[in-house]
Structure formats: structure tokens, C-alpha cells
């Protein structure tokens, strides 16, 4: 039985390329608002533009997952949205 994911938010790291980018695109296409994070802010912005051009919602966070305070701040911000 398929699960309706529309409106269910998700936070994805490594979203500037590869599996992370593909996951973000697929989740957005399923109607999920996505919060996407990666170190490469320029590429992350490109991914967000692609998602919004397809009708999705994306918020970007340029960060390194090794930076725990930055991760906590990004997750808190995404949750508030």
C-alpha cells in the first residue's frame, strides 16, 4: 500500500549531488517540503532551483555535518518552517 508523503517534511544532507540530490528531488516530487544541506552552497542552490521549478519547496543549508552546532541550528530552523 503506497504511503502519502505530501506535506511531510524531510531534512536531507549531502543533497548537492549523487544520492542526496536524487533523494531530495524524489521527495519533493512526492510533495514533501525538503530541507537540503551540503557544503557546496553553489550546487545546493542549483538543486533548490530545480526543485522549485518543478513545483516543490526547498530550503537550503550550507554546512558541514561534522559541525554539530551548525547542524543543530539548521535542523531547528527547518523545524520552525
ABEGO torsion letter per residue (X at the ends): XBBBABGBBBBBBGAABEAAAAAAAAAAAAGBBBBBBBABAAAAAAAAAAAAAAGBBBBBBBBBAABAAAAAAAAAAAAAX
